[in-house]
Amino acid sequence: MQHRGEIIKEAVYKSGFPITELAKRMGKSRRWVYLLFENPTVSIDIVLQIGSILHYDFSTEIETLKPHVLNDTSLSYSKEEAYWKNKYLKLLEEYNELLKKK
């Protein structure tokens, strides 16, 4: 099993993001963040929250994130995007037809 705390620790240090600022944005203490680095089973929710703060994609290092985060959201987003694009185009065409009739 991957040690998620070490993966997070490495990402935080590579990013240069201050531990104090990370703790502040999460509403936690610096001590809590350092204890997190020692925890091999950090929850996925916390990993995603830290990834959001750091603008870092942990799915390349943590395998359990790959199917849940990337595939599901990107597919549902593209379906919704296509729906609204088609609806917009249909309304534009109807509007243009009304303008031609005047």
LUMRO-570425 format. One record per residue (C-alpha): residue in three letters; chain; x negated, y, z; residue number from 0. Coordinates in steps of 0.1 Angstrom, whole numbers, padded with zeros to 4 digits. Example, Ala and Ser with C-alpha at 12.3 -4.5 7.8 and 13.67 -1.06 7.14 Angstrom:
! residues 2
+-----+---+-------+-------+-------+-----+
|   r | c |     u |     v |     w |   k |
+-----+---+-------+-------+-------+-----+
| ALA | A | -0123 | -0045 |  0078 |   0 |
| SER | A | -0137 | -0011 |  0071 |   1 |
+-----+---+-------+-------+-------+-----+
This chain:
! residues 102
+-----+---+-------+-------+-------+-----+
|   r | c |     u |     v |     w |   k |
+-----+---+-------+-------+-------+-----+
| MET | A |  0000 |  0000 |  0000 |   0 |
| GLN | A | -0012 |  0035 | -0008 |   1 |
| HIS | A | -0021 |  0058 |  0021 |   2 |
| ARG | A |  0002 |  0087 |  0013 |   3 |
| GLY | A | -0013 |  0109 |  0040 |   4 |
| GLU | A | -0048 |  0107 |  0024 |   5 |
| ILE | A | -0033 |  0114 | -0010 |   6 |
| ILE | A | -0016 |  0145 |  0003 |   7 |
| LYS | A | -0047 |  0156 |  0022 |   8 |
| GLU | A | -0068 |  0153 | -0010 |   9 |
| ALA | A | -0043 |  0173 | -0030 |  10 |
| VAL | A | -0041 |  0201 | -0004 |  11 |
| TYR | A | -0079 |  0204 | -0002 |  12 |
| LYS | A | -0083 |  0204 | -0040 |  13 |
| SER | A | -0056 |  0230 | -0044 |  14 |
| GLY | A | -0073 |  0253 | -0019 |  15 |
| PHE | A | -0039 |  0260 | -0003 |  16 |
| PRO | A | -0043 |  0271 |  0033 |  17 |
| ILE | A | -0031 |  0245 |  0059 |  18 |
| THR | A | -0017 |  0273 |  0080 |  19 |
| GLU | A |  0004 |  0286 |  0051 |  20 |
| LEU | A |  0016 |  0251 |  0042 |  21 |
| ALA | A |  0027 |  0245 |  0078 |  22 |
| LYS | A |  0044 |  0278 |  0079 |  23 |
| ARG | A |  0064 |  0272 |  0047 |  24 |
| MET | A |  0075 |  0238 |  0060 |  25 |
| GLY | A |  0085 |  0252 |  0094 |  26 |
| LYS | A |  0059 |  0230 |  0112 |  27 |
| SER | A |  0027 |  0234 |  0131 |  28 |
| ARG | A | -0009 |  0230 |  0118 |  29 |
| ARG | A | -0013 |  0200 |  0141 |  30 |
| TRP | A |  0018 |  0184 |  0125 |  31 |
| VAL | A |  0001 |  0188 |  0091 |  32 |
| TYR | A | -0031 |  0172 |  0103 |  33 |
| LEU | A | -0012 |  0143 |  0118 |  34 |
| LEU | A |  0006 |  0139 |  0085 |  35 |
| PHE | A | -0028 |  0134 |  0068 |  36 |
| GLU | A | -0033 |  0104 |  0091 |  37 |
| ASN | A |  0001 |  0088 |  0084 |  38 |
| PRO | A |  0000 |  0061 |  0057 |  39 |
| THR | A |  0038 |  0060 |  0053 |  40 |
| VAL | A |  0048 |  0097 |  0048 |  41 |
| SER | A |  0084 |  0099 |  0036 |  42 |
| ILE | A |  0091 |  0106 |  0000 |  43 |
| ASP | A |  0111 |  0137 |  0010 |  44 |
| ILE | A |  0081 |  0152 |  0027 |  45 |
| VAL | A |  0058 |  0143 | -0003 |  46 |
| LEU | A |  0082 |  0160 | -0027 |  47 |
| GLN | A |  0085 |  0191 | -0004 |  48 |
| ILE | A |  0047 |  0195 | -0002 |  49 |
| GLY | A |  0045 |  0189 | -0040 |  50 |
| SER | A |  0070 |  0217 | -0045 |  51 |
| ILE | A |  0050 |  0241 | -0023 |  52 |
| LEU | A |  0017 |  0232 | -0039 |  53 |
| HIS | A |  0031 |  0230 | -0074 |  54 |
| TYR | A |  0015 |  0195 | -0076 |  55 |
| ASP | A |  0029 |  0163 | -0092 |  56 |
| PHE | A |  0023 |  0134 | -0068 |  57 |
| SER | A |  0039 |  0109 | -0092 |  58 |
| THR | A |  0005 |  0103 | -0107 |  59 |
| GLU | A | -0009 |  0090 | -0074 |  60 |
| ILE | A |  0022 |  0076 | -0057 |  61 |
| GLU | A |  0038 |  0049 | -0077 |  62 |
| THR | A |  0072 |  0049 | -0060 |  63 |
| LEU | A |  0078 |  0084 | -0073 |  64 |
| LYS | A |  0075 |  0076 | -0109 |  65 |
| PRO | A |  0109 |  0060 | -0116 |  66 |
| HIS | A |  0129 |  0081 | -0092 |  67 |
| VAL | A |  0116 |  0116 | -0099 |  68 |
| LEU | A |  0105 |  0119 | -0134 |  69 |
| ASN | A |  0128 |  0096 | -0154 |  70 |
| ASP | A |  0162 |  0103 | -0137 |  71 |
| THR | A |  0160 |  0140 | -0136 |  72 |
| SER | A |  0145 |  0145 | -0170 |  73 |
| LEU | A |  0172 |  0124 | -0187 |  74 |
| SER | A |  0201 |  0139 | -0169 |  75 |
| TYR | A |  0188 |  0174 | -0175 |  76 |
| SER | A |  0184 |  0168 | -0213 |  77 |
| LYS | A |  0220 |  0155 | -0215 |  78 |
| GLU | A |  0234 |  0185 | -0197 |  79 |
| GLU | A |  0213 |  0208 | -0218 |  80 |
| ALA | A |  0225 |  0192 | -0250 |  81 |
| TYR | A |  0261 |  0195 | -0239 |  82 |
| TRP | A |  0259 |  0233 | -0232 |  83 |
| LYS | A |  0239 |  0239 | -0264 |  84 |
| ASN | A |  0266 |  0222 | -0285 |  85 |
| LYS | A |  0294 |  0240 | -0266 |  86 |
| TYR | A |  0276 |  0274 | -0272 |  87 |
| LEU | A |  0272 |  0267 | -0309 |  88 |
| LYS | A |  0309 |  0257 | -0313 |  89 |
| LEU | A |  0320 |  0289 | -0296 |  90 |
| LEU | A |  0297 |  0310 | -0319 |  91 |
| GLU | A |  0311 |  0293 | -0350 |  92 |
| GLU | A |  0347 |  0300 | -0338 |  93 |
| TYR | A |  0337 |  0336 | -0331 |  94 |
| ASN | A |  0322 |  0341 | -0365 |  95 |
| GLU | A |  0354 |  0327 | -0381 |  96 |
| LEU | A |  0375 |  0352 | -0362 |  97 |
| LEU | A |  0352 |  0380 | -0374 |  98 |
| LYS | A |  0356 |  0369 | -0410 |  99 |
| LYS | A |  0394 |  0370 | -0408 | 100 |
| LYS | A |  0394 |  0407 | -0398 | 101 |
+-----+---+-------+-------+-------+-----+
